[in-house]
Amino acid sequence: DRAASRPRDLLDRIKSTDRAFVVFNTQHGRDRALDKLREGFPLGEATLRLEAEENEPESVIWQHAGIGSGRLRRNIAKAITAQLLCITLWTVLLYLPYERYMASFSYANGDEPRGLSEMLFVALVVGAQTGLFATAHSFSHGAGFIYED
């Protein structure tokens, strides 16, 4: 029967993982379920097991649940490489010029940078550091970690 095979075909095409999350109304309900199903329970040819999860459901990034460990490792390597590149650019383009400029003054007898130029360089360095924090956040989220915590 062609109509009966459509739902089955749809289910066969759905991508899934080897894990599922069950959210209980209370921690007591979760603990009771863990006690009752300590040995797991059969489903088809598999035995399903329950484990307590340390993270709250709000911290799960559900879109990342299907990312496998191999892809996650590649994403982490890409994120580390990209962040190291950003840090290198920050160092070469902003911090080293700032450091050279500040070191060009002897600071003896009042020989020091003027207030406006010093404030400008400090603002550039601090702004760039904020940018590094933002890129680190973006890269870590893009890596595909399943938990925010």
C-alpha positions as CSV (number, residue, x, y, z in Angstrom):
1,D,0.0,0.0,0.0
2,R,1.6,3.2,-1.2
3,A,-0.1,5.6,1.3
4,A,1.0,3.5,4.2
5,S,4.7,3.5,3.1
6,R,4.9,7.3,3.0
7,P,5.2,7.8,6.7
8,R,7.7,5.0,6.9
9,D,9.8,6.5,4.0
10,L,9.7,9.9,5.8
11,L,10.9,8.3,9.1
12,D,13.7,6.4,7.3
13,R,15.0,9.8,5.8
14,I,15.1,11.6,9.2
15,K,18.6,12.2,10.5
16,S,18.9,11.3,14.2
17,T,21.6,10.7,16.8
18,D,22.3,8.0,19.3
19,R,21.0,10.2,22.1
20,A,17.7,11.5,23.2
21,F,16.7,13.9,25.9
22,V,13.8,13.4,28.3
23,V,12.8,16.5,30.3
24,F,10.9,15.7,33.5
25,N,8.6,18.0,35.4
26,T,10.6,17.5,38.6
27,Q,13.9,16.2,39.7
28,H,12.1,13.7,41.9
29,G,10.4,12.3,38.8
30,R,13.7,12.1,37.0
31,D,15.2,10.2,39.9
32,R,12.3,7.8,40.1
33,A,12.7,7.0,36.4
34,L,16.4,6.5,36.7
35,D,15.8,4.1,39.6
36,K,13.1,2.1,37.8
37,L,15.1,1.9,34.5
38,R,18.6,1.3,35.9
39,E,19.2,-1.7,33.6
40,G,17.6,0.0,30.6
41,F,14.6,-1.2,28.6
42,P,14.4,-2.9,25.2
43,L,13.2,-1.1,22.1
44,G,13.4,-3.2,19.0
45,E,16.9,-4.7,18.8
46,A,18.4,-2.1,21.1
47,T,18.5,-1.5,24.8
48,L,17.8,2.1,25.8
49,R,19.5,3.4,29.0
50,L,18.8,6.5,31.0
51,E,21.5,8.7,32.4
52,A,21.2,11.8,34.5
53,E,22.3,14.9,32.7
54,E,24.2,17.6,34.5
55,N,23.1,20.4,32.2
56,E,19.7,22.0,32.3
57,P,17.5,21.9,29.2
58,E,17.9,25.6,28.7
59,S,21.6,25.2,28.2
60,V,21.3,22.6,25.4
61,I,21.8,24.0,21.9
62,W,19.4,21.7,20.1
63,Q,20.6,22.6,16.6
64,H,24.0,21.1,17.5
65,A,22.7,17.8,18.8
66,G,23.3,16.0,15.5
67,I,26.9,17.1,15.1
68,G,29.1,14.0,15.4
69,S,32.4,13.8,17.3
70,G,34.5,13.9,14.1
71,R,32.9,17.0,12.8
72,L,33.1,18.6,16.2
73,R,36.8,18.0,16.3
74,R,37.3,19.5,12.9
75,N,35.2,22.5,13.9
76,I,37.2,23.0,17.0
77,A,40.5,22.8,15.1
78,K,39.1,25.4,12.6
79,A,38.0,27.7,15.5
80,I,41.4,27.5,17.2
81,T,43.2,28.3,14.0
82,A,40.9,31.2,13.2
83,Q,41.3,32.6,16.8
84,L,45.1,32.3,16.6
85,L,45.0,34.2,13.3
86,C,42.9,36.9,15.0
87,I,45.3,37.1,17.9
88,T,48.3,37.3,15.6
89,L,46.6,40.1,13.6
90,W,45.7,42.0,16.8
91,T,49.3,41.7,18.0
92,V,51.0,42.8,14.8
93,L,48.5,45.5,13.7
94,L,47.6,47.0,17.1
95,Y,49.5,46.0,20.1
96,L,53.1,46.1,18.7
97,P,52.6,49.6,17.2
98,Y,51.1,50.7,20.6
99,E,54.0,49.1,22.5
100,R,56.7,50.7,20.2
101,Y,55.0,54.1,20.4
102,M,54.8,54.0,24.2
103,A,58.4,52.7,24.5
104,S,59.7,55.6,22.3
105,F,59.3,57.9,25.3
106,S,62.0,57.9,28.1
107,Y,59.5,59.0,30.7
108,A,62.3,61.1,32.3
109,N,61.9,64.7,32.8
110,G,58.3,64.7,31.7
111,D,59.0,63.0,28.3
112,E,55.8,61.0,27.9
113,P,53.0,60.6,25.3
114,R,50.4,63.3,25.1
115,G,47.1,62.5,26.7
116,L,45.0,62.4,23.4
117,S,47.4,60.0,21.6
118,E,47.7,57.8,24.6
119,M,44.0,57.6,25.0
120,L,43.5,56.9,21.3
121,F,46.0,54.0,21.4
122,V,44.5,52.6,24.6
123,A,41.0,52.8,23.1
124,L,42.2,51.0,20.0
125,V,43.8,48.2,22.0
126,V,40.8,47.8,24.3
127,G,38.4,47.9,21.4
128,A,40.4,45.2,19.6
129,Q,40.5,43.0,22.7
130,T,36.7,43.3,22.9
131,G,36.7,42.2,19.2
132,L,38.8,39.2,20.2
133,F,36.3,38.2,22.9
134,A,33.5,38.5,20.3
135,T,35.4,36.3,17.8
136,A,36.2,33.7,20.5
137,H,32.5,33.6,21.4
138,S,31.5,33.3,17.8
139,F,34.0,30.6,17.0
140,S,33.1,28.5,20.0
141,H,29.4,28.7,19.2
142,G,30.1,27.8,15.6
143,A,32.2,24.8,16.6
144,G,29.0,23.0,17.4
145,F,29.2,22.3,21.2
146,I,25.9,20.9,22.4
147,Y,25.9,22.8,25.7
148,E,26.3,26.5,26.4
149,D,27.6,25.9,30.0
